[in-house]
Amino acid sequence: MTERRILITGAASGIGAGCVRALAAPGVALVVHTRKNQAGAEALAAEARALGATAHVLLGDLAVAETPARLVADSVAALGGLDVVVSNAGFADRTPVASLTDAGFAASMDGIAFANFRLAQAAQPHLAAGRDPRFVAVSSFVAHVFRLETPLFPASAAAKAALEALVKVLAIEWAPGITVNAVAPGFTRKDPGAHAAMTPAAFAERIARIPLQRLGLPADVAAAVAFFASPAAGYITGQVLHVDGGISL
C-alpha cells in the first residue's frame, strides 16, 4: 500500500538527491524531477527503489511557464495523487547588481520564485485531497545574510526572499488543511564534478566563518525537509528553518 506520494523537484543531484534518499522507503511513491539530467535522476530513482520505494522520473524546465502544471499533472497520473511537494529546483547567481541584466534577474525569478508559485498553484487541489499534505520549499541563506565578508547573490537573494514570502502567505491561505514551510540551507557541499558557485579555495575561506566549522551536507538539509514532509510536523506551518551551521546568526 502506498502511504506517501511525493514530488521532489531538482532531484537529480545535491540537496534534491539527498531528499530522495531521506524520503525513500517502503510505502512511498516518488517522482524524481530534473530539468535535463536524466541519467542522474534515473540513478536516484534506482536508489529509491533499492530502499523500497517506487520511483518515476520526469523532466522539464520549471522556468517555462507551462512546465509546473504539466509536472504536477504527470506526477498525479504516475502516483495516483499527491501528498507532499518538495520545491527544491533552483540555481545560484553571484552576478553583482551593477552587471546584472534584466534577463539575468528574470532568469532567477522565473527559475525560483515563479516556478515555486506556479508549482504551488497547480499542486494545491491535489494536496488538499491528500493525506497529511505538505508543501516544503528549499530557500537559501542568501536571502538572509548580507555582510561585507560574505558573498552576495543579488538575483538569487531576491528570488529566494520572494519564495519565503509566498510560503508564509500560503501557510495562511491553505490552512488548516495543508502545511507550508521552507528550509534555508547555508553553504552546502556539492556532488563531485557538479558546478559550484565558488571555488574550493573560496569555500575553505567560508568554512572558517561558519560557527560549526564545516560545509553542510545534502543529508543535513534533507533531514529537515523530511521532518517538514512528515505527519509528525502537522502543527508547524509558515516557518523557515535555517540549516546553515550558524552562518545566519
N, C-alpha and C positions, 0 to 999 in steps of 0.2 A: 504493500500500500504506500502511495506517495503521500508523505506528511508535509513536505515543504517544497514549493515550486518557486524557483529563484532565477532572476535575470541579473547577470553581472556584466556591466559594460566595461570596455577597455580591459578585458580579462586575459589577454594572451601573454602578458608578462608583468613584472613588477608587483605593485600593490594589488592589481586586479587578479593576477595569478595567485597571490597569497590568499585572497578572499576565496577563490575557487577551492584551494586546499583546505582552508579553515571550515568551509561550509559543506563540503562534500562528505556524505555519509549515507548509510542505508536509509531508504525512505525519502531521500532528497532527489529532486529532478532539477537540473541546472541548464541554463542557456549560457554558454561562454561566447561573449560577443567580442569582436575585434574589428577595427577599421579595414585592415588588409593583411594582417599577419596570420593567415590561415594555418600555416604549419605550427606556429606557436599555440594557437587556440586548439588545434587538434591534439597536440601533445598534452595540453592541460586537461582536455576532455578525457583523454585516456587515463590520466592520473586520477581524475574524479571517479571514473568507472572502477578503477582498481580499489578505490576507497568505499565502494558500494553504492555510489550514486548512479543515476542515469544522467547523461550529458549530451547536449546538442551544441553545434557550432553555428553561429550566424554572423554574417559580415555586413558592414555598412558604415558609411561616414556620417556620424551624428551631426556634423556641421551642416549637412544638407538638410533643408527644412523638412523634407518628406520622410527622412530616414527614421527618426524616433518612433513615429506612429506605426510605420511598417515593421520595425523591430519588435515593438510591443505586440502587434497582431500576430506576427510569426512566432513569437515566444509563447503566446497564449495557445496558439494552434499546436505547438510542439509539446507543451507541458500540460495542457488541459485546464489552464487557469494560471493565476499569478498570486503569490503570497508575499514575495519580497522583491524589491528592486534595489540593486546596489548601483548607484550612478557614479561610476569611477572614471570614465573616459575623460581625457584632457591632456594638456601638454604645458610646458613651462616656457616662457619667453622673457629673456632678460633685456630686450631692446630698451634703451633709455627713451624717455619721453621725447627728447629733442630729435631722436632719429626714428621714432615710431610713426608709421604712416597710418592713414585711415584704414587701409586694407589690413595692415598688421594688427591694429587694435580690434577691428571687426573679426579677424580670424579667431582671436581669443574669446571674444564674446560669443561668436557662433558655436565654437567647439566646446565651450564650457557652460556659460550662462544660458544661452538659448537652447543648447542641447538638453540641459537639465530641465529647463522649463517645458520643452516640448515632450520630453520623456515622461515627466510627471503628469502633464495633461492627459497623455494617451493612456498611462497606466492606471489612473485613479479609479475608473469604473471597475476595472478588473481586480485591483487591490481591495476595493470596497466589498467585493464578493468573495474575497479570500479568507483564509484562516490566520488569525493574529497578524494582520497585514502590516508591513514595514516598508518605508522608503528611507534608504540610507545614502546620503551623498558624501563624496570624498572631496573635501576642500583642501586647504593648504595653509601653512604658517605664513605664506607670503601676503595674505590678506590681513595679517596682524602684526608683523614685525617690521618696523621701519626705523632703522638705525644706520648711522654712518658706516659702521664696520660690517654691516650685513648686506649681502647682495640684494638689489631691488629688482622686482619683476613687475613693472607698471601695468602692462596689459593683463597679465595673469592675476595680479592682485585685484584689479577692478572686477574681473570676471568671477573670481572666487568669492569676493565680497558680495556680489550680486547673487551668487548661488546660495550663500549663507542667509541673506535676507529672505530669499524665496523659501528656504527651509523653515524659517520662523513663521512666515505667512501661512504656508501650507499646514504647519502644525496646528494652527488655529482653524483654518478652513476645513481641514479633513478630520478634525476631532468630532466625536470621540472615537471614530472607528479605526483610523489609520495613524500610526505614529510616524513622525518625520524627524530625522536627526542627521547630523553631519559629524564626520571625523576630520580633523585637521592635522595631517602629518607634518613633521619637520623634515630636515634633510634625511632622505631615505636612500639606502644603498640600492643601486641599480643592478639589474641582471647582468652577468658577464656579456660584454660585447654590445650592450644597449647604449643608445645615445644618452649622455648626461648633460645637464645644464651647466656644469662646471667641470674643470679638470680634476684629476686625482689630487694634485698639489693644493688646489683651492679647497677641495673637500677636507683635506688634512688640516688646513688652517681653520676651517669652520669647526671641526671637532673640538679644537681647543676652547671654543666659545660655547659649547653645549654643556650644560651642567652635568649630564650623565656621561659625558666624555666618549660618546660613540655615535655613529650614524644609526638611524633607525633601520629596522629590517622590515621588509614587506609583511612578515608574520606578526610584527608588533602592531601594525596598523590593522591587519586583518582580524586580529583578536578583538579589537574594539568594534569593528564592523560586525563581526559575528555576534557579539553581545547585543548590539542595537537591533540586529536582524532576528533575534531570538524571541520566543514567547516570554522569557524572563524580563525583557525590557518593556513590558506593557504599560508601565506607569511613567515612562520617560519620553518626552517629546519636545521638539523645538530647541534642542541642545546642540552645542558644538563642543566636541571632546577633543582636546589637544593631545596628540600622541607624538611628542616632539622632543623628548629628553629634557624639557625645561627651557627650550630656546625662546619660547614666547613669554616667559616670566618678566 
